[in-house]
Amino acid sequence: MQYSIKNMFYDKEYLKNLFALALPVALQSMLNMIVNFADTMMIGKLGDQQIASVGLANKVFFIFILLIFGIQSGAGILVSQYWGKGDIRNIRNVLGIALILGFSSSIIFTSASYLVPEFLMGIFSTSESTIRIGASYLIIVCFSYPFTAVTSLYTATMRATEQVKIPLITTMVAILINISFNYLLIFGKFGFPQMGIAGAALATVLARIVEMFLLLFLARIIRHPIICSLKKLLGFQKNLILRFIKTCSPVIANEFMWGVGTTVYFVVYGRMGDEAVAAITIATTLSDILNVTFIGIASATVVIHGMEMGANRLEKARKYGTYSFYMGIMAGLLCSAVVILTRESFVGLYNISDELHRDIIQCLTVFAIFAPFKALSTVNIVGILRSGGDTVACFLLDLSGVWFIGVPLAFIGGLFLKLPVHIVYGMVLLEEVYKVIAGYFRYRQRKWLKNLTI
């Protein structure tokens, strides 16, 4: 282990590629998390119930974006390998298939959120006022879903082809718009109407529209090869569709089923009371900001490994897999330290009760304990194993972790034993320990070392 870590720090090519890809991805994801933090902080001035309502309403978006993440992750596996091979035609065709799936999914989620928002909110809460407030947010914010889907899929394809600057620029612009209009529309500043949480929803819609059009505009300016006619996007052949289905369907099912499972946690928290939901919502705001480090390394891993395997340099990809594994461990330990050092300052930013303050601190302490496990499972499953198309194993690891460990323990701890929210949160995070152990054995089998372009 010590020898491999030493070699990793001397491998300038790996480190250069890792940080060139991981830092912009992590920064872009972190900026999105900061928007969520700003949303939560501004909405928090309206009351604890408003925080809980918006937090639960956003669980619909959470399931949707995980489905999109599954589509873009599956597509990214193929795109990165075709990029290593230099096959532009199939890169465009993979993007075309992903856009059809992603946009269709966004229409379904938008329609459901607009037509039956109270029903969707009722899944997560039994409080009539929470359902009513959350529905008023959901019925507006759902119109951002189609724009989010298109942006996410183009962004993922650009990342897989080593173009990370444009997505970062468009995200920064979208964030400025989102935060600015949050302030103007939530509180009614400078002559704008005071809309409360409906204003936060409208600000999100405006930001997502600008983000999508700006991304496509900048990509066209630099003449990126994925900007092409519909004929070139949709001119895929039967064998590519079958390859896409074989490689990507386990990833899509993985993210969707994992998303549904983790959303069930909030069904439990919602029945533990608005205070429990508010505590978890605020605590996961900080944890999500730090989780982007793991996502950045995993996303870079898919591209770096995929390019090597697509070029049929399997031994080099195996070596990089070892490096990425150790990177995950170090990232997790670093995030644990950051949480412990900043938790009091972070929670102090919110205008909340002393009891809620205490609950959030306890939840963040629990996250700090499990962060190394979360980091390693993310890098291994989302990055290393997926990079070579070992998607069925990833699906089984995530599914068994959530549904056989996380969900049962959430119901036992939250509803039957009626334990404090931070204890239930810790029981849920035990799934990460399981995924690290089982995922390590799968990693050692090296069944992820495959050239998918042959």
C-alpha positions in Angstrom: 0.0 0.0 0.0 2.8 2.4 1.0 4.6 1.6 -2.3 1.5 2.3 -4.4 0.8 5.6 -2.7 4.4 6.7 -3.2 4.2 5.8 -6.9 0.9 7.6 -7.2 2.4 10.9 -6.0 5.3 10.5 -8.5 2.9 9.7 -11.4 2.6 13.2 -12.8 0.4 12.2 -15.7 -2.2 10.6 -13.5 -2.2 13.5 -11.0 -2.4 16.1 -13.8 -5.3 14.4 -15.4 -7.1 13.7 -12.1 -6.9 17.2 -10.9 -7.6 18.7 -14.3 -10.9 16.8 -14.4 -11.8 16.3 -10.8 -11.3 19.9 -9.6 -13.7 21.6 -12.1 -16.3 18.8 -11.5 -16.0 19.1 -7.8 -16.1 22.9 -7.9 -19.2 22.8 -10.2 -20.9 20.4 -7.9 -19.9 22.4 -4.8 -21.3 25.6 -6.4 -24.6 23.8 -6.9 -24.5 22.7 -3.2 -23.8 26.3 -2.2 -27.0 27.3 -4.0 -28.9 24.7 -2.0 -27.2 26.1 1.2 -28.2 29.7 0.2 -31.8 28.5 -0.5 -32.0 26.7 2.9 -30.6 29.7 4.8 -32.9 32.2 3.1 -35.9 30.0 3.5 -34.9 29.3 7.1 -35.7 33.0 7.8 -39.3 32.1 7.1 -39.4 29.4 9.7 -38.5 25.8 10.5 -41.6 24.4 8.8 -40.7 26.1 5.6 -37.3 24.5 5.7 -38.9 21.1 6.2 -41.5 21.7 3.5 -39.0 22.7 0.8 -36.6 19.9 1.9 -39.3 17.3 1.4 -40.5 18.8 -1.9 -36.9 18.6 -3.2 -37.0 14.9 -2.7 -39.0 14.6 -5.9 -36.2 16.5 -7.7 -33.7 14.3 -5.9 -35.2 11.1 -7.4 -35.4 12.8 -10.8 -31.8 14.0 -10.8 -30.6 10.6 -9.8 -32.4 9.1 -12.7 -30.7 11.7 -15.0 -27.4 11.0 -13.2 -27.9 7.3 -14.0 -28.4 8.1 -17.7 -25.5 10.5 -17.9 -23.2 8.1 -16.0 -24.0 5.2 -18.2 -23.5 7.4 -21.3 -20.3 8.7 -19.9 -18.8 5.3 -19.6 -19.3 4.7 -23.4 -18.4 8.3 -24.3 -15.0 8.3 -22.4 -14.0 5.0 -24.1 -15.1 6.2 -27.6 -13.1 9.4 -26.9 -10.0 7.4 -26.1 -10.6 5.6 -29.4 -11.3 8.8 -31.3 -14.8 7.8 -32.4 -16.8 11.1 -32.7 -19.8 9.6 -34.5 -20.6 7.1 -31.7 -20.1 9.8 -29.1 -22.8 11.9 -30.8 -25.1 8.9 -31.1 -24.7 8.0 -27.4 -25.6 11.6 -26.5 -28.6 11.4 -28.7 -29.9 8.2 -27.0 -29.3 9.8 -23.6 -31.2 13.0 -24.5 -34.2 11.0 -25.6 -34.3 9.1 -22.3 -33.5 12.2 -20.2 -35.9 14.6 -21.7 -38.7 12.0 -21.7 -38.1 11.4 -18.0 -38.2 15.1 -17.2 -41.6 15.4 -18.9 -43.0 12.6 -16.7 -41.6 14.1 -13.5 -42.8 17.7 -14.4 -46.3 16.5 -15.2 -46.6 14.5 -12.0 -45.3 17.4 -9.9 -47.6 19.9 -11.5 -50.8 17.8 -11.6 -50.6 16.0 -8.2 -48.1 17.9 -6.0 -50.1 17.3 -2.8 -50.1 13.6 -3.4 -46.3 13.6 -3.9 -45.8 15.7 -0.7 -48.2 13.3 1.2 -45.7 10.5 0.6 -43.2 12.2 2.8 -45.3 14.0 5.4 -48.6 13.7 7.3 -48.7 17.4 8.3 -51.3 19.2 6.2 -49.5 22.5 6.5 -46.2 21.0 5.4 -47.9 19.3 2.4 -49.6 22.6 1.4 -46.4 24.7 1.6 -44.3 22.1 -0.2 -46.9 21.7 -2.9 -46.8 25.4 -3.6 -43.1 25.2 -4.2 -43.2 22.0 -6.2 -45.8 23.2 -8.7 -43.4 25.9 -9.8 -40.0 24.4 -9.5 -41.0 21.4 -11.6 -40.7 23.5 -14.8 -36.9 23.5 -14.3 -36.7 19.7 -14.8 -36.5 19.6 -18.6 -33.8 22.3 -18.7 -31.9 20.5 -16.0 -32.0 17.2 -17.9 -30.6 18.7 -21.1 -27.9 20.6 -19.3 -26.8 17.6 -17.2 -26.5 15.3 -20.3 -24.5 17.8 -22.4 -22.4 18.6 -19.3 -21.6 14.9 -18.7 -20.7 14.3 -22.3 -18.4 17.3 -22.4 -16.7 16.1 -19.2 -16.1 12.7 -20.7 -14.4 14.4 -23.7 -12.2 16.4 -21.3 -14.0 19.7 -21.7 -14.7 20.8 -18.1 -14.4 24.6 -18.3 -17.6 25.5 -20.1 -19.9 23.6 -17.7 -18.1 25.3 -14.8 -18.7 28.8 -16.3 -22.4 28.1 -17.0 -22.9 26.8 -13.5 -21.3 29.9 -12.0 -23.6 32.2 -14.0 -26.7 30.1 -13.1 -25.7 30.3 -9.4 -25.5 34.1 -9.5 -28.9 34.3 -11.1 -30.4 31.8 -8.7 -29.1 33.5 -5.5 -29.9 37.0 -6.8 -33.5 36.2 -7.7 -33.9 34.2 -4.5 -33.1 37.3 -2.5 -35.3 39.5 -4.7 -38.3 37.2 -4.9 -38.4 35.5 -1.5 -38.2 38.8 0.4 -39.6 41.2 -2.2 -36.6 43.5 -2.5 -36.2 46.4 -5.0 -39.8 46.4 -6.1 -40.1 42.7 -6.8 -43.1 40.8 -5.3 -42.6 39.1 -2.0 -43.3 35.5 -2.9 -41.7 33.5 -0.1 -40.8 29.9 -1.1 -42.6 30.3 -4.4 -40.0 33.0 -5.2 -37.2 30.4 -4.5 -38.9 28.0 -6.9 -39.2 30.6 -9.6 -35.6 31.7 -9.2 -34.5 28.1 -9.7 -36.5 27.9 -13.0 -35.0 31.1 -14.3 -31.4 30.0 -13.5 -31.9 26.6 -15.2 -33.2 28.1 -18.4 -30.2 30.5 -18.6 -27.8 27.7 -17.8 -29.0 25.4 -20.6 -28.9 28.0 -23.4 -25.6 29.5 -22.2 -24.0 26.0 -22.2 -25.1 25.2 -25.7 -24.1 28.7 -27.0 -20.6 28.4 -25.5 -20.1 24.9 -26.8 -21.1 26.0 -30.3 -18.6 28.9 -30.1 -15.7 26.5 -29.4 -17.0 24.1 -32.0 -17.2 21.2 -29.7 -18.0 18.0 -31.7 -21.2 17.2 -29.7 -22.8 20.3 -31.1 -24.3 18.9 -34.3 -27.5 18.4 -36.2 -30.3 16.2 -35.0 -29.6 13.9 -37.9 -26.1 13.2 -36.5 -27.3 12.9 -32.9 -30.1 10.5 -33.8 -28.4 8.5 -36.5 -27.6 5.6 -34.2 -27.6 2.0 -35.3 -29.2 -1.1 -33.7 -25.9 -2.4 -32.3 -25.2 0.8 -30.5 -28.6 0.8 -28.9 -28.0 -2.7 -27.7 -24.6 -1.7 -26.3 -26.1 1.3 -24.6 -28.9 -0.8 -23.0 -26.4 -3.5 -21.9 -24.0 -0.9 -20.4 -26.3 1.8 -19.2 -29.5 0.2 -18.1 -28.0 -1.2 -14.8 -26.6 2.3 -14.1 -29.9 3.9 -14.7 -31.7 1.3 -12.6 -29.0 1.6 -10.0 -29.3 5.4 -9.5 -33.1 5.4 -9.7 -33.6 2.6 -7.2 -30.9 3.9 -4.9 -32.6 7.3 -5.1 -36.0 5.8 -4.2 -34.4 4.0 -1.3 -32.6 7.0 0.1 -35.9 9.0 -0.3 -37.6 6.4 1.9 -35.3 7.6 4.6 -37.1 10.9 4.4 -40.4 9.2 4.7 -39.1 8.0 8.0 -37.7 11.4 9.0 -41.0 13.1 8.0 -42.9 10.9 10.4 -40.4 11.7 13.2 -41.5 15.3 13.0 -40.6 18.6 11.2 -37.7 19.1 13.6 -36.1 15.9 12.5 -36.5 16.8 8.8 -35.1 20.3 9.4 -32.1 18.8 11.2 -31.3 16.3 8.5 -32.0 18.9 5.7 -29.5 21.4 7.2 -26.9 18.7 8.1 -26.9 17.1 4.7 -26.4 20.6 3.1 -22.9 20.6 4.6 -22.3 16.9 3.9 -23.4 17.3 0.3 -21.0 20.2 -0.2 -18.2 18.0 1.0 -19.4 14.9 -0.9 -18.6 16.7 -4.1 -14.9 15.9 -3.5 -15.8 12.2 -3.8 -18.0 12.8 -6.9 -15.2 14.8 -8.5 -12.7 12.0 -8.0 -15.2 9.4 -9.2 -16.1 11.4 -12.3 -12.5 11.9 -13.2 -11.8 8.2 -12.6 -14.4 7.2 -15.2 -12.9 9.5 -17.8 -9.2 8.6 -17.1 -9.8 4.9 -16.8 -12.2 4.9 -19.7 -9.8 6.6 -22.1 -7.0 4.1 -21.2 -9.3 1.1 -21.6 -10.8 2.5 -24.9 -7.2 2.7 -26.2 -6.7 -0.9 -25.0 -4.1 0.1 -22.3 -5.6 -2.2 -19.7 -2.5 -2.5 -17.5 -2.2 1.2 -17.2 -5.9 1.4 -16.3 -5.4 -1.2 -13.6 -2.6 0.9 -12.1 -4.8 4.0 -12.2 -7.5 2.0 -10.4 -5.2 1.4 -7.5 -4.3 5.1 -7.3 -8.0 6.2 -7.4 -8.8 3.7 -4.6 -6.3 5.4 -2.3 -7.4 8.8 -3.4 -10.9 8.0 -2.1 -9.5 7.0 1.3 -7.6 10.3 1.7 -10.5 12.4 0.5 -12.8 10.8 3.1 -10.4 11.4 6.0 -9.9 15.0 4.9 -13.7 15.7 4.8 -14.1 14.2 8.3 -11.6 16.7 9.6 -13.3 19.6 7.8 -16.7 18.6 9.3 -15.3 18.4 12.8 -13.5 21.8 12.5 -16.4 23.8 10.8 -19.6 22.3 12.2 -20.2 24.9 14.9 -19.5 27.8 12.6 -21.7 26.3 9.9 -24.7 25.7 12.1 -24.3 29.2 13.6 -25.2 30.7 10.2 -28.8 29.6 10.8 -31.5 31.4 12.9 -32.8 28.2 14.6 -33.8 27.0 18.0 -31.2 25.6 20.5 -32.7 22.1 20.3 -32.4 22.1 16.5 -28.9 23.4 16.7 -27.9 20.5 19.0 -29.5 17.9 16.7 -27.7 19.2 13.6 -24.3 19.2 15.4 -24.9 15.5 16.4 -25.9 14.6 12.8 -22.7 16.2 11.4 -20.6 14.4 14.0 -22.2 11.1 12.7 -21.4 12.1 9.1 -17.7 12.8 10.0 -17.4 9.3 11.4 -18.7 7.7 8.2 -17.2 10.1 5.6 -14.2 7.8 4.8 -16.6 4.9 4.1 -18.8 7.2 2.0 -15.8 8.5 0.0 -14.3 5.0 -0.7 -17.6 3.4 -1.8 -18.4 6.4 -4.1 -15.0 6.4 -5.8 -15.0 2.6 -6.1 -18.5 2.1 -7.3 -19.3 5.3 -9.3 -15.7 5.6 -10.6 -13.5 2.5 -10.8 -16.1 -0.3 -11.3 -18.3 1.7 -13.7 -15.4 2.9 -15.8 -15.0 -0.6 -17.4 -18.7 -1.3 -17.6 -19.0 -3.5 -14.5 -22.4 -1.9 -14.0 -24.4 -4.9 -12.9 -22.1 -5.4 -9.9 -22.5 -1.7 -9.0 -26.3 -2.0 -9.3 -26.3 -5.0 -6.9 -23.9 -3.3 -4.4 -26.0 -0.1 -4.2 -29.3 -1.8 -4.2 -28.5 -4.3 -1.5 -26.9 -1.6 0.6 -29.9 0.7 0.6 -32.8 -1.8 0.6 -31.3 -4.6 2.8 -29.5 -2.4 5.3 -30.3 1.3 5.1 -34.1 1.2 4.7 -34.8 -1.5 7.3 -32.6 0.1 9.9 -34.2 3.5 9.2 -37.7 2.1 9.9 -36.5 0.1 13.0 -34.6 3.1 14.5 -37.0 5.9 13.5 -40.5 4.4 13.8 -40.2 1.3 16.0 -37.5 2.2 18.5 -38.1 6.0 18.2 -34.5 6.8 18.5 -33.0 10.4 18.2 -32.5 11.5 14.6 -28.7 11.4 14.7 -28.8 7.8 15.9 -31.1 6.9 13.0 -28.9 8.8 10.6 -25.9 6.7 11.8 -27.8 3.5 11.4 -28.6 4.5 7.8 -25.0 5.2 7.0 -24.0 1.7 8.0 -24.8 0.8 4.4 -21.6 2.6 3.3 -19.5 0.3 5.5 -21.1 -2.7 3.8 -20.5 -1.3 0.3 -16.8 -0.6 1.1 -16.3 -4.2 2.2 -18.2 -5.9 -0.6 -17.0 -3.4 -3.2 -13.4 -4.0 -2.3 -13.7 -7.7 -3.1 -15.3 -6.9 -6.5 -12.5 -4.4 -7.2 -9.9 -7.1 -6.5 -11.5 -9.4 -9.0 -10.7 -6.9 -11.8 -13.8 -7.7 -13.8 -14.1 -4.0 -14.5 -11.0 -4.0 -16.7 -12.7 -4.1 -20.1 -12.5 -2.4 -23.4 -16.1 -1.7 -24.4 -15.4 -0.3 -27.8 -14.2 -3.6 -29.3 
